[in-house]
Every structure is written in C-alpha cells, then in structure tokens.
Amino acid sequence: MTLPDWALQLGYEGLDRGLIPDFIVRLAIRALLRQRLREIDHGSLEANNAAKMAWIKNVKQRTCIADVPEKSNEQHYEVSTKFILSTLGPHAKYSACLFPTGNESLEEAEILMLESYCAKAQLQDGQDVLDLGCGWGSLSLYLAQKYPKSRITGLSNSSTQKTHIDATAKLRNLTNLNIITADINTYDFPTTSRFDRIISIEMFEHMKNYQILLRKVSTWLKPGINSDSESLLFIHIFCHRNTPYHFEDTEDQDGDQSNWMAQNFFSGGTMPSHDLLLYFQDDLTLVQSWYLSGTHYSKTLEAWLKLQDQNRETGLLELQADTKAKGQDPTEGVKAFYRFRVFYMASSELFNFNGGQEWGIGHYLFKRA
C-alpha cells in the first residue's frame, strides 16, 4: 500500500524531529523490508536469474565506476568527524564488526574483524598494502601499527577523513602510513606504486561498474613471480543473499516511500548480491569467498545506536555547529542527528532480518587473472 504524500511528509517530519517511537519505526522498517523482498522476487528461479543477468549487463554498460561520489561525502564521510566518532568504537570502524559469541564488546568485535582481514588477506610484515576506501582509518591505522615494516597507503574520497587519520597517525608516531584523497573514477597510481595486497572494506557498495573498477584495481597489484609471491585483493561488502539492486533516490510514479535510505544515505549506491563479483573476473580470479551472517552487522549497528544515544547532548551540539559552519541552518544538524538514528535502526533491522540469512556480509579473496 502506498501512503498519500501528506502522510509521507508528516512521517518524515516526525522522523527528523525524533517524535516517532523506536518500536513504531522498527515495525515500519520490517514492513518495508518485506516489501523490498516482494519487489526483487520475480516469481521463479528462471525469472530471477534472467533479471540478475539483465542487471549485470546494464552495470557493465555504465560509463563510470561511481555515479555520485560527492554524495557519499555529503551523506556520510564529511559529516562532522567528532559526531561520527562519538557513535563508533575506539578503532572508529565504520563497517561490520565480528561477534562470534554475541557477547563481545564493540572494541573486541572491531579487533576480531580487523584480525580476520589480516588472516584472510594473508598479510605479512614488510608488504606494500593499499586500504582502498579507508574511511576514518580503522584498518589503515591498525595495519600501520601491527606491521611496522609494511608501507600502508589509504585512499579516500574525503579530505576530512584524511585530516583525522593523519592527526591520529602523528599522535601514535606512525610513519609508515600515507593517506591520499582522490576520486576513484579518475585517480590512478603511478606505475612506480604497486601493491602486494589491496584491501577494500565496504567501498564497493558505492560503486556501479565493477568491471571498470576491478580492471583498474588489477593494475595496482604487483605482478607475482610465482604462487608464493602472488599479490592479492581482499574485499568486504554487505550484500543480499542472491539479488543485486540499486538504491534509487528518485520518486517513482506511484510516490514510492521506500527511497528514504537512498535519498539520505546511499545516493548512487548498490546492494550487491553475494555472488555478484563472480561475474566480473576478466582481470582478477576468485580464490575464496566467505559469507558472514547479517547478525554480526546488526549487533554492530545496535552498539553504534547505543553510543549515539549515550552521547546525545554532545552529538546534537556538534552537528548543529557543523551545519552552521557549512552555512546551513543549525536545525539541519538536529535533522541529521535523528536521521542517523533511523539509519542505524533501519540497517540493524535489515541485517537481522530472517536471522541474518537474507542480508549479510561477503568476504572475497582475488588474485590476478
């Protein structure tokens, strides 16, 4: 059922002011998730596979790697750093953490996931490592400290993320870390910069043409002399179990109300399927893949929401100051605070749906083809 425009407007205003109780928000989110599943189900395996092949063909025909990278900064990565950090764990990991028993603290879960990357990517001290889409530096800083003889490079689209990482590295006396601010669409490393390992954590969800992206990334890997010296790409994404889809941020003719996430947090974004990257192996070959239950991410998001609420007063003040400094009405900062609450709740409900078996986390290890 599609709600009338006036009801939608009232609902959005209520969300922006924090007036709708969380249990009602969560009920609405679960209803939208069931609606999403109906939308992406074409009725049979045959029809679903045909739709997926058409979707992949369309993606391969796109002319750029990412549609609107500037939106990622606006919606996530250049929001006040102080506010974001106040909602995250001590390692500032803005991606899924690992809760093998379910009783881990957020800090323990951050470290467990970071260590899993090191094991799966087969990292060793002395390697040249690229953290592609490095966020606020959780992995880059962790690797720079864990592997002091390695040379760690981080690539981010956000200048404020670089500022934070550089300042943190200086405080920790880390001299083996270099952060670059650039757009993946246009940036290319010089031929003198090649890597033993490239690791990308939750960046691919902002991308579109994975064929162009993986072709470019493959040229950044060192050519291996033998199997013992092969350079590797490790990718962490969130994903649906079998169906890829786009986050559409424009209203459809029926006034579809399910676009809130795209409009506020994932403009130009993609929900990959767990098998999606297997269709893009022209330049890289899959070595191994893993699936992690979405419940790990749900627990991560609930921990972030709890921290946001614990730091409510300072978070609201910081976002109001941030929007004022950007020439916006400070009330936009209040809206941003409550939108992040809804974002964390909505994402938690998504990854917890069907016990974490509908949406979850994909890990992939690739080598040069």
C-alpha positions as a Markdown table, in Angstrom:
| # | Residue | x | y | z |
|---|---|---|---|---|
| 1 | Met | 0.0 | 0.0 | 0.0 |
| 2 | Thr | 1.3 | 3.4 | -1.0 |
| 3 | Leu | 0.8 | 6.3 | 1.5 |
| 4 | Pro | -0.5 | 9.7 | 0.3 |
| 5 | Asp | 2.1 | 12.5 | 0.0 |
| 6 | Trp | 0.7 | 14.4 | 3.0 |
| 7 | Ala | 1.1 | 11.3 | 5.3 |
| 8 | Leu | 4.6 | 10.7 | 4.0 |
| 9 | Gln | 5.6 | 14.3 | 4.7 |
| 10 | Leu | 4.2 | 14.1 | 8.2 |
| 11 | Gly | 6.1 | 10.9 | 8.8 |
| 12 | Tyr | 9.4 | 12.3 | 7.5 |
| 13 | Glu | 9.0 | 15.4 | 9.6 |
| 14 | Gly | 8.3 | 13.2 | 12.7 |
| 15 | Leu | 11.5 | 11.2 | 12.0 |
| 16 | Asp | 13.5 | 14.4 | 11.6 |
| 17 | Arg | 12.3 | 15.6 | 15.0 |
| 18 | Gly | 12.7 | 12.3 | 16.8 |
| 19 | Leu | 8.9 | 12.2 | 17.6 |
| 20 | Ile | 8.1 | 8.7 | 16.4 |
| 21 | Pro | 8.8 | 6.0 | 19.0 |
| 22 | Asp | 11.6 | 3.5 | 18.0 |
| 23 | Phe | 9.3 | 0.5 | 18.2 |
| 24 | Ile | 7.0 | 2.0 | 15.6 |
| 25 | Val | 10.0 | 3.0 | 13.4 |
| 26 | Arg | 11.2 | -0.6 | 13.6 |
| 27 | Leu | 7.8 | -2.1 | 12.7 |
| 28 | Ala | 7.6 | 0.2 | 9.7 |
| 29 | Ile | 11.2 | -0.8 | 8.6 |
| 30 | Arg | 10.3 | -4.5 | 8.8 |
| 31 | Ala | 7.2 | -3.9 | 6.6 |
| 32 | Leu | 9.4 | -2.1 | 4.1 |
| 33 | Leu | 11.9 | -4.9 | 4.1 |
| 34 | Arg | 9.1 | -7.4 | 3.3 |
| 35 | Gln | 8.0 | -5.1 | 0.5 |
| 36 | Arg | 11.6 | -4.9 | -0.8 |
| 37 | Leu | 11.7 | -8.7 | -0.9 |
| 38 | Arg | 8.5 | -8.8 | -2.9 |
| 39 | Glu | 9.8 | -6.2 | -5.3 |
| 40 | Ile | 13.0 | -8.2 | -6.1 |
| 41 | Asp | 11.3 | -11.6 | -6.4 |
| 42 | His | 10.1 | -12.2 | -10.0 |
| 43 | Gly | 8.3 | -15.4 | -9.1 |
| 44 | Ser | 10.7 | -18.2 | -10.2 |
| 45 | Leu | 14.4 | -19.1 | -10.3 |
| 46 | Glu | 14.3 | -18.7 | -14.1 |
| 47 | Ala | 12.8 | -15.2 | -13.9 |
| 48 | Asn | 15.1 | -14.1 | -11.1 |
| 49 | Asn | 18.2 | -15.3 | -12.9 |
| 50 | Ala | 17.1 | -13.5 | -16.1 |
| 51 | Ala | 16.6 | -10.3 | -14.1 |
| 52 | Lys | 20.0 | -10.6 | -12.5 |
| 53 | Met | 21.7 | -11.2 | -15.9 |
| 54 | Ala | 20.0 | -8.1 | -17.3 |
| 55 | Trp | 21.0 | -6.1 | -14.2 |
| 56 | Ile | 24.7 | -7.2 | -14.6 |
| 57 | Lys | 24.6 | -6.4 | -18.3 |
| 58 | Asn | 23.3 | -2.9 | -17.5 |
| 59 | Val | 26.0 | -2.3 | -14.9 |
| 60 | Lys | 28.7 | -3.3 | -17.3 |
| 61 | Gln | 27.5 | -0.8 | -19.8 |
| 62 | Arg | 27.8 | 2.2 | -17.4 |
| 63 | Thr | 30.5 | 4.6 | -18.3 |
| 64 | Cys | 31.8 | 5.4 | -14.9 |
| 65 | Ile | 32.8 | 3.5 | -11.8 |
| 66 | Ala | 30.8 | 5.5 | -9.3 |
| 67 | Asp | 27.8 | 7.7 | -10.1 |
| 68 | Val | 27.8 | 10.4 | -7.5 |
| 69 | Pro | 30.9 | 10.1 | -5.2 |
| 70 | Glu | 30.3 | 13.6 | -3.9 |
| 71 | Lys | 27.0 | 12.4 | -2.3 |
| 72 | Ser | 28.9 | 9.8 | -0.2 |
| 73 | Asn | 30.9 | 12.7 | 1.4 |
| 74 | Glu | 27.8 | 14.8 | 1.9 |
| 75 | Gln | 25.8 | 11.9 | 3.5 |
| 76 | His | 28.5 | 10.1 | 5.4 |
| 77 | Tyr | 32.1 | 10.9 | 5.1 |
| 78 | Glu | 32.3 | 14.6 | 5.6 |
| 79 | Val | 29.7 | 14.8 | 8.3 |
| 80 | Ser | 31.3 | 16.1 | 11.5 |
| 81 | Thr | 34.1 | 13.7 | 12.4 |
| 82 | Lys | 33.6 | 14.3 | 16.1 |
| 83 | Phe | 30.0 | 13.3 | 15.8 |
| 84 | Ile | 30.7 | 10.1 | 13.8 |
| 85 | Leu | 33.5 | 9.1 | 16.2 |
| 86 | Ser | 31.1 | 9.6 | 19.1 |
| 87 | Thr | 28.9 | 6.8 | 17.7 |
| 88 | Leu | 31.7 | 4.3 | 16.9 |
| 89 | Gly | 34.0 | 2.0 | 18.8 |
| 90 | Pro | 37.6 | 3.0 | 19.8 |
| 91 | His | 39.0 | 1.9 | 16.4 |
| 92 | Ala | 36.5 | 4.0 | 14.5 |
| 93 | Lys | 35.5 | 1.1 | 12.4 |
| 94 | Tyr | 32.5 | 2.3 | 10.3 |
| 95 | Ser | 31.7 | -1.2 | 8.9 |
| 96 | Ala | 30.6 | -4.6 | 10.2 |
| 97 | Cys | 32.4 | -6.0 | 13.3 |
| 98 | Leu | 32.6 | -9.6 | 14.3 |
| 99 | Phe | 30.6 | -11.1 | 17.2 |
| 100 | Pro | 31.4 | -14.9 | 17.3 |
| 101 | Thr | 29.7 | -15.5 | 20.6 |
| 102 | Gly | 27.4 | -12.4 | 20.6 |
| 103 | Asn | 28.8 | -11.3 | 24.0 |
| 104 | Glu | 31.8 | -9.4 | 22.7 |
| 105 | Ser | 32.2 | -5.7 | 23.5 |
| 106 | Leu | 32.3 | -3.4 | 20.4 |
| 107 | Glu | 36.0 | -2.9 | 20.8 |
| 108 | Glu | 36.6 | -6.7 | 20.9 |
| 109 | Ala | 34.3 | -7.1 | 17.9 |
| 110 | Glu | 36.3 | -4.4 | 16.0 |
| 111 | Ile | 39.6 | -6.2 | 16.6 |
| 112 | Leu | 38.2 | -9.6 | 15.8 |
| 113 | Met | 37.0 | -8.4 | 12.4 |
| 114 | Leu | 40.3 | -6.5 | 11.7 |
| 115 | Glu | 42.3 | -9.6 | 12.6 |
| 116 | Ser | 40.1 | -11.7 | 10.3 |
| 117 | Tyr | 41.1 | -9.4 | 7.4 |
| 118 | Cys | 44.8 | -9.9 | 8.2 |
| 119 | Ala | 44.3 | -13.7 | 8.1 |
| 120 | Lys | 42.1 | -13.9 | 5.0 |
| 121 | Ala | 44.2 | -11.4 | 3.1 |
| 122 | Gln | 47.4 | -13.3 | 4.1 |
| 123 | Leu | 49.1 | -10.1 | 5.3 |
| 124 | Gln | 52.8 | -10.2 | 6.4 |
| 125 | Asp | 55.1 | -7.5 | 7.7 |
| 126 | Gly | 57.1 | -5.8 | 5.0 |
| 127 | Gln | 54.4 | -5.8 | 2.4 |
| 128 | Asp | 53.0 | -2.8 | 0.4 |
| 129 | Val | 49.3 | -2.6 | 1.3 |
| 130 | Leu | 46.6 | -0.4 | -0.1 |
| 131 | Asp | 43.5 | 0.3 | 2.0 |
| 132 | Leu | 41.0 | 1.2 | -0.7 |
| 133 | Gly | 38.2 | 3.4 | 0.7 |
| 134 | Cys | 39.9 | 3.7 | 4.0 |
| 135 | Gly | 37.1 | 5.6 | 5.9 |
| 136 | Trp | 38.3 | 7.1 | 9.2 |
| 137 | Gly | 41.4 | 4.9 | 9.1 |
| 138 | Ser | 40.4 | 2.0 | 11.3 |
| 139 | Leu | 42.2 | -0.6 | 9.1 |
| 140 | Ser | 45.0 | 1.7 | 7.9 |
| 141 | Leu | 46.0 | 2.7 | 11.4 |
| 142 | Tyr | 45.6 | -0.9 | 12.7 |
| 143 | Leu | 47.9 | -2.3 | 9.9 |
| 144 | Ala | 50.5 | 0.5 | 10.3 |
| 145 | Gln | 50.9 | -0.4 | 13.9 |
| 146 | Lys | 50.6 | -4.2 | 13.5 |
| 147 | Tyr | 53.1 | -4.3 | 10.6 |
| 148 | Pro | 55.7 | -1.6 | 11.3 |
| 149 | Lys | 57.9 | -2.8 | 8.3 |
| 150 | Ser | 55.0 | -2.5 | 5.9 |
| 151 | Arg | 54.1 | 0.6 | 3.9 |
| 152 | Ile | 50.4 | 1.3 | 4.2 |
| 153 | Thr | 48.6 | 3.6 | 1.8 |
| 154 | Gly | 45.0 | 4.7 | 2.3 |
| 155 | Leu | 42.8 | 6.0 | -0.5 |
| 156 | Ser | 39.7 | 8.0 | 0.5 |
| 157 | Asn | 37.3 | 10.4 | -1.3 |
| 158 | Ser | 37.0 | 12.6 | 1.8 |
| 159 | Ser | 39.5 | 15.3 | 2.8 |
| 160 | Thr | 38.2 | 15.4 | 6.4 |
| 161 | Gln | 38.9 | 11.7 | 6.8 |
| 162 | Lys | 42.5 | 12.3 | 5.7 |
| 163 | Thr | 42.8 | 15.1 | 8.2 |
| 164 | His | 41.6 | 12.8 | 11.0 |
| 165 | Ile | 43.8 | 9.8 | 10.0 |
| 166 | Asp | 46.9 | 12.0 | 9.6 |
| 167 | Ala | 46.4 | 13.6 | 13.0 |
| 168 | Thr | 45.9 | 10.2 | 14.7 |
| 169 | Ala | 49.0 | 8.7 | 12.9 |
| 170 | Lys | 51.0 | 11.6 | 14.2 |
| 171 | Leu | 49.8 | 11.0 | 17.8 |
| 172 | Arg | 50.8 | 7.4 | 17.5 |
| 173 | Asn | 54.1 | 8.1 | 15.9 |
| 174 | Leu | 53.2 | 6.0 | 12.9 |
| 175 | Thr | 55.5 | 6.9 | 9.9 |
| 176 | Asn | 54.6 | 4.1 | 7.6 |
| 177 | Leu | 51.2 | 5.4 | 6.6 |
| 178 | Asn | 50.2 | 7.7 | 3.6 |
| 179 | Ile | 46.6 | 8.8 | 3.0 |
| 180 | Ile | 45.5 | 10.1 | -0.4 |
| 181 | Thr | 42.3 | 12.0 | -1.1 |
| 182 | Ala | 41.0 | 11.2 | -4.6 |
| 183 | Asp | 38.0 | 10.2 | -6.7 |
| 184 | Ile | 38.2 | 6.5 | -7.8 |
| 185 | Asn | 36.6 | 7.5 | -11.1 |
| 186 | Thr | 39.6 | 9.5 | -12.2 |
| 187 | Tyr | 42.5 | 8.6 | -9.9 |
| 188 | Asp | 45.3 | 6.3 | -10.9 |
| 189 | Phe | 48.5 | 5.4 | -9.1 |
| 190 | Pro | 51.8 | 6.0 | -10.9 |
| 191 | Thr | 53.4 | 2.9 | -12.4 |
| 192 | Thr | 56.0 | 3.0 | -9.6 |
| 193 | Ser | 53.3 | 2.4 | -7.0 |
| 194 | Arg | 52.2 | -1.2 | -6.9 |
| 195 | Phe | 50.9 | -3.3 | -4.0 |
| 196 | Asp | 51.3 | -6.8 | -2.6 |
| 197 | Arg | 47.9 | -6.5 | -1.0 |
| 198 | Ile | 44.8 | -4.4 | -1.7 |
| 199 | Ile | 42.0 | -4.4 | 0.9 |
| 200 | Ser | 38.7 | -2.7 | 0.4 |
| 201 | Ile | 36.1 | -2.6 | 3.2 |
| 202 | Glu | 32.6 | -1.5 | 2.3 |
| 203 | Met | 33.5 | 0.7 | -0.6 |
| 204 | Phe | 32.1 | -1.4 | -3.4 |
| 205 | Glu | 28.6 | -0.6 | -2.3 |
| 206 | His | 29.1 | 2.9 | -3.5 |
| 207 | Met | 30.2 | 1.7 | -7.0 |
| 208 | Lys | 28.4 | 0.8 | -10.2 |
| 209 | Asn | 30.6 | -0.6 | -13.0 |
| 210 | Tyr | 32.6 | -3.3 | -11.3 |
| 211 | Gln | 34.2 | -4.4 | -14.5 |
| 212 | Ile | 36.0 | -1.0 | -14.9 |
| 213 | Leu | 36.8 | -0.8 | -11.2 |
| 214 | Leu | 38.3 | -4.3 | -10.9 |
| 215 | Arg | 40.3 | -3.8 | -14.2 |
| 216 | Lys | 41.8 | -0.6 | -12.7 |
| 217 | Val | 42.5 | -2.2 | -9.3 |
| 218 | Ser | 44.1 | -5.2 | -11.0 |
| 219 | Thr | 46.8 | -2.9 | -12.5 |
| 220 | Trp | 47.7 | -1.7 | -9.0 |
| 221 | Leu | 48.7 | -5.2 | -7.9 |
| 222 | Lys | 52.3 | -6.3 | -8.2 |
| 223 | Pro | 52.8 | -9.0 | -10.8 |
| 224 | Gly | 53.7 | -12.2 | -8.9 |
| 225 | Ile | 56.8 | -14.2 | -9.9 |
| 226 | Asn | 55.2 | -17.4 | -8.6 |
| 227 | Ser | 52.3 | -18.7 | -6.5 |
| 228 | Asp | 54.2 | -17.9 | -3.3 |
| 229 | Ser | 54.6 | -14.2 | -4.3 |
| 230 | Glu | 51.1 | -13.6 | -5.7 |
| 231 | Ser | 49.6 | -10.2 | -4.9 |
| 232 | Leu | 46.0 | -10.4 | -3.7 |
| 233 | Leu | 42.9 | -8.3 | -3.4 |
| 234 | Phe | 40.6 | -8.8 | -0.4 |
| 235 | Ile | 37.1 | -7.3 | -0.4 |
| 236 | His | 34.5 | -6.9 | 2.3 |
| 237 | Ile | 31.0 | -5.9 | 1.3 |
| 238 | Phe | 27.5 | -6.1 | 2.7 |
| 239 | Cys | 25.1 | -7.9 | 0.4 |
| 240 | His | 21.8 | -9.6 | -0.3 |
| 241 | Arg | 22.0 | -13.4 | -0.4 |
| 242 | Asn | 21.1 | -13.6 | -4.1 |
| 243 | Thr | 19.7 | -10.4 | -5.7 |
| 244 | Pro | 21.6 | -7.2 | -6.5 |
| 245 | Tyr | 19.7 | -3.9 | -6.7 |
| 246 | His | 20.3 | -0.2 | -6.9 |
| 247 | Phe | 19.4 | 2.3 | -4.2 |
| 248 | Glu | 17.1 | 4.6 | -6.2 |
| 249 | Asp | 16.8 | 8.1 | -4.9 |
| 250 | Thr | 14.1 | 9.4 | -7.1 |
| 251 | Glu | 10.3 | 9.1 | -6.5 |
| 252 | Asp | 8.5 | 6.7 | -8.9 |
| 253 | Gln | 5.1 | 7.5 | -10.4 |
| 254 | Asp | 3.3 | 5.9 | -7.5 |
| 255 | Gly | 5.2 | 8.0 | -4.9 |
| 256 | Asp | 7.1 | 5.0 | -3.6 |
| 257 | Gln | 8.0 | 5.8 | 0.0 |
| 258 | Ser | 10.9 | 3.3 | 0.2 |
| 259 | Asn | 13.5 | 5.7 | -1.1 |
| 260 | Trp | 14.4 | 7.4 | 2.3 |
| 261 | Met | 17.6 | 5.4 | 2.6 |
| 262 | Ala | 18.8 | 6.3 | -0.9 |
| 263 | Gln | 17.9 | 10.0 | -0.6 |
| 264 | Asn | 19.6 | 10.4 | 2.8 |
| 265 | Phe | 22.4 | 7.9 | 2.9 |
| 266 | Phe | 23.0 | 5.9 | -0.2 |
| 267 | Ser | 22.5 | 8.1 | -3.3 |
| 268 | Gly | 24.1 | 6.2 | -6.2 |
| 269 | Gly | 24.5 | 3.2 | -4.0 |
| 270 | Thr | 24.3 | -0.5 | -4.8 |
| 271 | Met | 23.2 | -3.6 | -2.8 |
| 272 | Pro | 25.4 | -6.3 | -4.3 |
| 273 | Ser | 24.3 | -10.0 | -4.2 |
| 274 | His | 26.7 | -12.4 | -2.5 |
| 275 | Asp | 27.7 | -13.9 | -5.9 |
| 276 | Leu | 27.9 | -10.6 | -7.8 |
| 277 | Leu | 31.6 | -10.2 | -8.0 |
| 278 | Leu | 31.9 | -13.7 | -9.5 |
| 279 | Tyr | 30.5 | -12.2 | -12.8 |
| 280 | Phe | 33.5 | -9.7 | -13.0 |
| 281 | Gln | 36.5 | -12.0 | -13.3 |
| 282 | Asp | 38.1 | -10.7 | -16.5 |
| 283 | Asp | 41.1 | -9.2 | -14.8 |
| 284 | Leu | 41.0 | -10.9 | -11.4 |
| 285 | Thr | 40.2 | -14.5 | -10.4 |
| 286 | Leu | 38.4 | -15.5 | -7.2 |
| 287 | Val | 40.5 | -17.6 | -4.8 |
| 288 | Gln | 37.9 | -18.0 | -2.0 |
| 289 | Ser | 34.7 | -16.4 | -0.7 |
| 290 | Trp | 33.0 | -16.3 | 2.7 |
| 291 | Tyr | 29.5 | -15.4 | 4.0 |
| 292 | Leu | 29.0 | -14.0 | 7.4 |
| 293 | Ser | 25.6 | -13.7 | 9.0 |
| 294 | Gly | 24.0 | -10.3 | 9.0 |
| 295 | Thr | 23.5 | -10.6 | 12.7 |
| 296 | His | 27.2 | -9.5 | 13.1 |
| 297 | Tyr | 26.3 | -6.2 | 11.4 |
| 298 | Ser | 23.0 | -5.9 | 13.3 |
| 299 | Lys | 24.9 | -6.1 | 16.7 |
| 300 | Thr | 27.4 | -3.6 | 15.4 |
| 301 | Leu | 24.7 | -1.1 | 14.5 |
| 302 | Glu | 22.9 | -1.6 | 17.8 |
| 303 | Ala | 26.1 | -0.8 | 19.6 |
| 304 | Trp | 26.5 | 2.4 | 17.4 |
| 305 | Leu | 22.9 | 3.5 | 18.2 |
| 306 | Lys | 23.5 | 3.0 | 21.9 |
| 307 | Leu | 26.7 | 5.1 | 21.8 |
| 308 | Gln | 24.9 | 7.8 | 19.8 |
| 309 | Asp | 22.1 | 7.9 | 22.4 |
| 310 | Gln | 24.7 | 8.0 | 25.3 |
| 311 | Asn | 26.4 | 10.9 | 23.6 |
| 312 | Arg | 23.2 | 12.6 | 22.6 |
| 313 | Glu | 23.8 | 16.1 | 24.0 |
| 314 | Thr | 27.3 | 16.5 | 22.6 |
| 315 | Gly | 26.3 | 14.8 | 19.3 |
| 316 | Leu | 23.4 | 17.3 | 18.8 |
| 317 | Leu | 25.6 | 20.3 | 19.6 |
| 318 | Glu | 28.4 | 19.1 | 17.3 |
| 319 | Leu | 26.0 | 18.5 | 14.3 |
| 320 | Gln | 24.4 | 21.9 | 14.8 |
| 321 | Ala | 27.8 | 23.6 | 14.9 |
| 322 | Asp | 28.9 | 21.6 | 11.8 |
| 323 | Thr | 25.9 | 22.6 | 9.8 |
| 324 | Lys | 26.2 | 26.2 | 10.9 |
| 325 | Ala | 29.9 | 26.2 | 9.8 |
| 326 | Lys | 28.8 | 24.9 | 6.4 |
| 327 | Gly | 26.4 | 27.9 | 6.0 |
| 328 | Gln | 23.3 | 25.8 | 6.8 |
| 329 | Asp | 20.5 | 26.3 | 9.3 |
| 330 | Pro | 21.6 | 24.7 | 12.6 |
| 331 | Thr | 18.2 | 22.9 | 12.6 |
| 332 | Glu | 19.6 | 20.7 | 9.8 |
| 333 | Gly | 22.1 | 19.4 | 12.3 |
| 334 | Val | 19.1 | 18.2 | 14.5 |
| 335 | Lys | 17.6 | 16.5 | 11.5 |
| 336 | Ala | 21.0 | 14.8 | 10.8 |
| 337 | Phe | 21.2 | 13.5 | 14.3 |
| 338 | Tyr | 17.8 | 11.8 | 14.1 |
| 339 | Arg | 18.3 | 10.6 | 10.6 |
| 340 | Phe | 21.5 | 8.8 | 11.8 |
| 341 | Arg | 19.4 | 7.2 | 14.5 |
| 342 | Val | 16.9 | 5.9 | 11.9 |
| 343 | Phe | 19.8 | 4.9 | 9.6 |
| 344 | Tyr | 21.3 | 2.8 | 12.3 |
| 345 | Met | 18.0 | 1.2 | 13.3 |
| 346 | Ala | 17.0 | 0.6 | 9.7 |
| 347 | Ser | 20.3 | -1.0 | 8.9 |
| 348 | Ser | 20.2 | -3.2 | 12.0 |
| 349 | Glu | 16.7 | -4.4 | 11.2 |
| 350 | Leu | 17.8 | -5.2 | 7.6 |
| 351 | Phe | 20.8 | -7.3 | 8.6 |
| 352 | Asn | 18.9 | -9.0 | 11.4 |
| 353 | Phe | 16.0 | -10.0 | 9.0 |
| 354 | Asn | 15.4 | -13.7 | 8.8 |
| 355 | Gly | 18.1 | -14.4 | 11.3 |
| 356 | Gly | 20.9 | -12.7 | 9.2 |
| 357 | Gln | 20.3 | -15.1 | 6.3 |
| 358 | Glu | 18.7 | -12.5 | 3.9 |
| 359 | Trp | 21.2 | -9.7 | 4.0 |
| 360 | Gly | 24.7 | -10.2 | 5.4 |
| 361 | Ile | 28.5 | -9.8 | 4.8 |
| 362 | Gly | 30.5 | -11.1 | 1.9 |
| 363 | His | 34.3 | -11.6 | 2.0 |
| 364 | Tyr | 36.3 | -12.3 | -1.1 |
| 365 | Leu | 39.9 | -13.0 | -2.0 |
| 366 | Phe | 41.1 | -12.4 | -5.6 |
| 367 | Lys | 44.4 | -12.9 | -7.4 |
| 368 | Arg | 45.5 | -11.5 | -10.8 |
| 369 | Ala | 43.9 | -13.4 | -13.7 |
